[in-house]
Structures are given as C-alpha cells and as structure tokens.
C-alpha cells in the first residue's frame, strides 16, 4: 500500500516537473527569439521594472552576505536573459525523467 502511494507521488511530481520544465523552455525560447539575443538578465529586469535593480541589489546585500551578491547574483544577471529559464527548464525536465524512471522501476 505504501509503495503504491510513493509511486503515485513520484508520478505526480514527475508530471509537475515536466510541466514546469516545458513552461520554462517556452519562456526561454520566447525571450531568445523575440528579444535581442545579446540582452542580459539585468537589462531585461531593468526594462520591466525601471529603478528596481538598485533595490534588488540592496535587498540581497542586506538580507544575505555580500558574497552571495558578488558571486551568485551578479554572474547570473550578466548572462543572456534566455539562459536562466533554459537552465531551470533543463533541470526540471531531467528531474521529471529521473522521477518517472524511478516510478516505473518499482
């Protein structure tokens, strides 16, 4: 009984992960095809929310360590805008495949 419930939970998690992955990859394709391919994430966020980048930087620096801002946030913000949703999509699709294999194996 318990094993069947775990298999159902893995199947549901695999479906959710595949849906999130598909949506993320569609968003990534939209950003890459409709906007400039050289547009980085910082520029995209500045276009969508003018004046909020300084507030974002201040919130991250005050809420976490300066290391987080310098070594995690800034490198992500200077990458192409389509790259972050593509990474999230590929991770979610890989997770969905792994979960579906685990559910079928048992």
SULJO-V454503 format. One record per residue. N is the residue number from 1. RES is the residue in one letter. SS is DSSP state (H for helix, E for strand, C for the rest). Layout:
BEGIN
n=N res=RES ss=SS
n=N res=RES ss=SS
END
This chain:
BEGIN
n=1 res=X ss=C
n=2 res=X ss=H
n=3 res=X ss=H
n=4 res=X ss=H
n=5 res=X ss=H
n=6 res=X ss=H
n=7 res=X ss=H
n=8 res=X ss=H
n=9 res=X ss=H
n=10 res=X ss=H
n=11 res=X ss=H
n=12 res=X ss=H
n=13 res=X ss=H
n=14 res=X ss=H
n=15 res=X ss=H
n=16 res=X ss=H
n=17 res=X ss=H
n=18 res=X ss=H
n=19 res=X ss=H
n=20 res=X ss=H
n=21 res=X ss=H
n=22 res=X ss=H
n=23 res=X ss=H
n=24 res=X ss=H
n=25 res=X ss=H
n=26 res=X ss=H
n=27 res=X ss=H
n=28 res=X ss=H
n=29 res=X ss=H
n=30 res=X ss=H
n=31 res=X ss=H
n=32 res=X ss=H
n=33 res=X ss=H
n=34 res=X ss=H
n=35 res=X ss=C
n=36 res=X ss=C
n=37 res=X ss=C
n=38 res=X ss=C
n=39 res=X ss=C
n=40 res=X ss=E
n=41 res=X ss=H
n=42 res=X ss=H
n=43 res=X ss=H
n=44 res=X ss=H
n=45 res=X ss=H
n=46 res=X ss=H
n=47 res=X ss=H
n=48 res=X ss=H
n=49 res=X ss=C
n=50 res=X ss=C
n=51 res=X ss=C
n=52 res=X ss=H
n=53 res=X ss=H
n=54 res=X ss=H
n=55 res=X ss=H
n=56 res=X ss=H
n=57 res=X ss=H
n=58 res=X ss=H
n=59 res=X ss=H
n=60 res=X ss=H
n=61 res=X ss=H
n=62 res=X ss=H
n=63 res=X ss=H
n=64 res=X ss=C
n=65 res=X ss=C
n=66 res=X ss=H
n=67 res=X ss=H
n=68 res=X ss=H
n=69 res=X ss=H
n=70 res=X ss=H
n=71 res=X ss=H
n=72 res=X ss=H
n=73 res=X ss=H
n=74 res=X ss=H
n=75 res=X ss=H
n=76 res=X ss=H
n=77 res=X ss=H
n=78 res=X ss=C
n=79 res=X ss=C
n=80 res=X ss=E
n=81 res=X ss=H
n=82 res=X ss=H
n=83 res=X ss=H
n=84 res=X ss=H
n=85 res=X ss=H
n=86 res=X ss=H
n=87 res=X ss=H
n=88 res=X ss=H
n=89 res=X ss=H
n=90 res=X ss=H
n=91 res=X ss=H
n=92 res=X ss=H
n=93 res=X ss=H
n=94 res=X ss=H
n=95 res=X ss=H
n=96 res=X ss=H
n=97 res=X ss=H
n=98 res=X ss=H
n=99 res=X ss=H
n=100 res=X ss=H
n=101 res=X ss=H
n=102 res=X ss=H
n=103 res=X ss=H
n=104 res=X ss=H
n=105 res=X ss=H
n=106 res=X ss=C
END
